[in-house]
Amino acid sequence: MESVARAPSNVMGNEPNGQPQKERCGYFQMPLHYPRYTKADYETMPEWKLDCLLTEYGLPVNGDIDQKRKFAMGAFLWSH
């Protein structure tokens, strides 16, 4: 006699009620690590890198480079 193991339905792409799982695209997932840049790093960071950093954390990428730098420093730098 042959034994067949069956995975839980939600592992195979189904919801617990047996319905097919909907596509999960476009949702935000917090990155694992907090950025560890200094104020000097943000002041010299190129715009493309600021855009990538802000996008990675689901933050707005609007404005000019100076506005992006100020926003990133306000969001990620903590005063002691």
PyMOL commands that set and color helices and strands:
alter all, ss='L'
color gray80, all
select helices_A, chain A and resi 39-44+47-56+65-76
alter helices_A, ss='H'
color red, helices_A
deselect
rebuild
show_as cartoon
